[in-house]
Amino acid sequence: MRHSTAPFAVRSGEGPVLETPTGDSVTVKADTRSTNGSLTILELLVAPGSGPATHVHLREDEVWYVLAGEFRFKAGDTMHHASTGGMAFGPRGTPHAFQNVGAEPGRLLIITSPSGVERFFTQFAALPGPVDAAALGAVGTANWIEFVGPPLAVSHPR
C-alpha cells in the first residue's frame, strides 16, 4: 500500500513556537505540509485567566484536549468544562472560545481538520507589534477565521 504522507514523530519540546494574540505560546506539532492537508496539531501554553476572543473557523473542525489544567469552552450557546485528560469539540461554523480557569498555566492540544490553522499563528507572529484589532481581523479573514466577540473573561466573567 502506498501513502502520500510519510510517518513522522515530534518529541516533547519540539516544533516551532509562536506567540498567540493573547500573549500565550503555541507550538506547531503537525502542519499542512507534514499531514498532506489532513490536519493541524498545536500545543498551547495558556496563562491563568487567558483565552482567545470568540471566533468562528469557517473551514476547520476543532478538538481541544486538556493536557494539563482546568478550562472552560463555549461552543455556540453551550459552556463546557474540562480538566486534565478531558476534551471538547467545536464544529466549523460554530462561534467558540476557551479560557484557562485554573490558577496555574494550562496546556491544550488542539487538533483541527482539515489543516491550515497554523498559518494564522505564523502570519500573526510575523506582524510588527503592537497588533490592533483591524490587523488581527485581517489575518483571521485571510485564514478563514472570523472574530465575533470578546474573550470569555469579558463576556462571561467568573
Secondary structure, 3 states (H helix, E strand, C coil): CCCCCCCCCCCCCCCCEEECCCCCEEEEEECHHHHCCCCEEEEEEECCCCCCEEEEECCCEEEEEEEECEEEEEECCEEEEEECCCEEEECCCCCEEEEECCCCCEEEEEEEECCCCHHHHHHHHCCCCCCCHHHHHHHHHHCCEEEEEEEHHHHCCC
